[in-house]
Amino acid sequence: AWGQESARIANDQCGAFAYLHCTMENLVQDTLALTPMRNRGASEALVRDILRQGEIESTVALSTGMPYDENEADAASVLYASIGREILSATVRAFRDVLLSLKSDASVENISMLTDIASTIFNKSEILCGQFWREWEDFCQGDDSMGNDDEPMCYLLDASHSLAVVALGELNSGQFSPQAIIHYLRPLSSFLCLMSSLVATSDMAESVLTSQFLPDGLITSSMHIVSELAPLVASINRDRLTGPATAEERSTVNHA
C-alpha cells in the first residue's frame, strides 16, 4: 500500500515520470540519427567540466560495467543516458510490484509510461544496448527473484512484452468494439518502440528478428490498428489548423 501510494504521488502530483521522460528526450542522443542534437545550452559546460576531471569514464563504467568509448556516441549523451537508466532502474526496483503489475487497473498506463522512458534512455546506444542484452540472456536463465545483480530493465521489458501479448490476444479474439481499438494502440506502440531502441547494430537486429521473442502477428496487428485509426488521426491533424489538440489526441497521433 505504501509503495502504491508513493508511486501515485510521484506520478500524479509531482509529475516525476513525465519530467524524467521529457528530460531524457532532450538530453539523450539517437546515435543512428542523421539530424544533430538540439542545443543543450549551459549543460554542455557541466559535461565539459566532468570530462576534464576524468569522471565520465568512471560513471559510465560503474553504470554499464564497460569501459567508456568516446567514439561510440556523444559524451554528454552517454553520461545523461547512464544517469537516467540508474534513476529508472531504482524506480522499478523499489516499486516493481506496483508499477509492473498486470493485474492493476492502471497496468497499461504504468508499464507503457516506464517503457517509453526506457526507450528514450537506451536510444540505440551500443554501450547500453550491448549491456542490456547480456543481462537479458542471464535474466532468461535465472529465476524470478530480484537480487542485487538483477537488472530491473529486464523486468520492464518482460512486463511490456506480456502487456503486448495480452493486447494481441484480445485483438485476435475480436471481442471489442471499433471504438475500443484505440486502447490497444499504446501497449503495442510502447513495446515496439522499446524493442527498436534496444537494437543498436545489425547483429542485434538479426538476433531480435530471428528469435521467438516477438509475438506472432505483432507488426500486422499494430498496422491494422493504425489503419483503423487513420480517419481519427487525419481529423486530429486537420483540426489542429483551427485549434490546439488535446493531450489525449497528441498521444494518439504519436503512438500511431
Secondary structure, 3 states (H helix, E strand, C coil): CHHHHHHHHHHHHCCHHHHHHHHHHHHCCCCCCCCCCCCCCCHHHHHHHHHHCCHHHHHHHHHHCCCCCCCCCCHHHHHHHHHHHHHHHHHHHHHHHHHCCCCCCCHHHHHHHHHHHHHHHHCCCHHHHHHHHHHHHHHHHCCCCCCCCCCHHHHHHHHHHHHHHHHHHHHHHCCCCHHHHHHHHHHHHHHHHHHHHCCCCHHHHHHHHCCCCCCCCHHHHHHHHHHHHHHHHHHHHHHCCCCCCCHHHHHHHHHC
